[in-house]
């Protein structure tokens, strides 16, 4: 159990209502946060720790755009061995300290020849191919319904706002479908071909459990993928984690601009 009282104490006088989850190599956004307060996950009793390179394991709380935000640097992946319910606990802890809107970022492989490495994709929907679900087990009706509706999981109005801002900045932001796999291996070429047929535009190893838990808890979601590579078999060179991080860094500059613009307009109040 995550110690909510301790979490609230560490936040002190900060009252963020927007949380941002930063993906692999996308930690740069946290540097743009003004008057930052840093909280190590390790200082919140019961909070899980991160184990992946490029994921810091702390949150930065402060001002971005005209909003107060809680920026999570480091998330929890199924491939690290976490039970998916751990991800729901983290999202529910965010809700308990006042978060009402969640901006999710991730690094993803492209399945769409038009979506090149280094570019961004606004997630309009997902396919949960992980075989797991953060809501498996008893349902707490105080948090949300047993069978949550996913028809507007990636909030239409928030997407509209984000697309308008991207256009203004001339940053390409096509919408696409995100496919989640459990990982940790990258896909085979046959899997990539199959996922394209299934209707996915990008594939990655995160986000979906967070979105499911957030929708269940009544938190609004918007999510953007930084495309770091083409899926296996779509380009001639093999994938490395370094390549992934490098392209994520390129995309992260545009992402920082967009999210900052977004938070100037969308104060969720
Ligand atoms: N596959 C799965 N996850 C990823 C990829 C990929 O090609 N790139 C970045 N995360």
Boltz pocket constraint, residues with backbone or C-beta under 6 A from the ligand:
constraints:
  - pocket:
      binder: B
      contacts: [[A, 107], [A, 108], [A, 109], [A, 110], [A, 185], [A, 186], [A, 187], [A, 203], [A, 204], [A, 205], [A, 228], [A, 229], [A, 230], [A, 231], [A, 232], [A, 239], [A, 244]]
      max_distance: 6.0
